[in-house]
Amino acid sequence: MLILSFDFQQLANRDAFYQQLAQQSHCPYLFGNNLDALWDWLTGGMELPAEIYLRHVARDTRDDTFAPVLALLEEAAQSLDGELRLITC
């Protein structure tokens, strides 16, 4: 099982999130750093099953920087029928 972890207190912006995602999930190509690329990777390229730990997410979504990413993660988790689990801590 692939395990990824993101600390939203340490992420400066979405590009930093995308870079960490590509590194942690062993993306073999240049990641597109956008929501479409994120969806494609989560639902068709990334190794599954996977768990994604979202640390300090509540504090850092107030400015909406990561709100679209978090919404997409939720949607992907729902569409993948348990193959992708999101864990907020």
C-alpha positions as CSV (number, residue, x, y, z in Angstrom):
1,M,0.0,0.0,0.0
2,L,1.2,3.4,-0.9
3,I,1.3,5.9,2.0
4,L,1.6,9.7,1.4
5,S,1.7,12.4,4.0
6,F,1.3,16.2,3.6
7,D,1.8,18.7,6.4
8,F,-0.2,21.8,5.3
9,Q,1.7,24.0,7.7
10,Q,4.8,23.3,5.7
11,L,3.3,23.7,2.2
12,A,3.7,27.2,0.8
13,N,1.3,26.8,-2.1
14,R,-0.3,24.3,-4.4
15,D,2.9,23.9,-6.5
16,A,4.6,22.6,-3.3
17,F,1.8,20.2,-2.8
18,Y,2.0,18.9,-6.4
19,Q,5.8,18.5,-6.1
20,Q,5.5,16.5,-2.9
21,L,2.7,14.4,-4.3
22,A,4.8,13.6,-7.4
23,Q,7.9,12.7,-5.3
24,Q,6.0,10.6,-2.7
25,S,3.9,8.7,-5.2
26,H,6.9,8.0,-7.6
27,C,5.3,9.8,-10.5
28,P,7.5,8.8,-13.5
29,Y,6.9,11.9,-15.6
30,L,6.8,15.6,-15.1
31,F,3.7,16.4,-13.1
32,G,1.4,19.0,-14.6
33,N,0.9,21.0,-11.4
34,N,-2.8,21.5,-11.9
35,L,-6.1,20.0,-10.9
36,D,-6.6,18.0,-14.1
37,A,-3.2,16.4,-13.7
38,L,-4.0,15.6,-10.1
39,W,-7.2,13.9,-11.0
40,D,-5.6,11.9,-13.8
41,W,-2.8,10.8,-11.6
42,L,-5.0,9.8,-8.6
43,T,-7.6,7.9,-10.7
44,G,-5.4,6.4,-13.4
45,G,-1.7,6.5,-12.8
46,M,-0.9,6.3,-9.1
47,E,-0.4,3.0,-7.4
48,L,-3.5,1.9,-5.4
49,P,-4.5,1.2,-2.8
50,A,-3.2,4.3,-1.1
51,E,-3.6,6.3,2.1
52,I,-3.1,10.0,2.1
53,Y,-2.5,11.6,5.5
54,L,-3.5,15.3,5.6
55,R,-1.8,17.0,8.6
56,H,-2.8,20.4,9.9
57,V,-5.3,20.8,7.1
58,A,-8.0,22.7,8.9
59,R,-5.9,25.7,9.7
60,D,-4.4,26.1,6.3
61,T,-7.6,25.9,4.2
62,R,-9.0,29.2,5.5
63,D,-7.4,31.2,2.7
64,D,-8.8,28.8,0.1
65,T,-5.3,28.1,-1.3
66,F,-5.8,24.4,-0.9
67,A,-9.6,24.1,-1.0
68,P,-9.8,23.0,-4.6
69,V,-7.1,20.4,-4.1
70,L,-8.9,19.0,-1.0
71,A,-12.2,18.9,-2.8
72,L,-10.7,17.0,-5.6
73,L,-9.0,14.5,-3.2
74,E,-12.4,13.9,-1.6
75,E,-14.0,13.3,-5.0
76,A,-11.3,11.0,-6.1
77,A,-11.5,9.0,-2.8
78,Q,-15.3,8.6,-3.3
79,S,-15.0,7.5,-6.9
80,L,-12.2,5.0,-6.2
81,D,-14.4,2.9,-3.8
82,G,-12.1,2.6,-0.9
83,E,-8.9,2.3,-2.9
84,L,-7.9,5.8,-1.8
85,R,-8.3,6.7,1.8
86,L,-7.9,10.2,3.2
87,I,-6.9,10.6,6.8
88,T,-7.0,14.0,8.5
89,C,-4.8,14.3,11.5
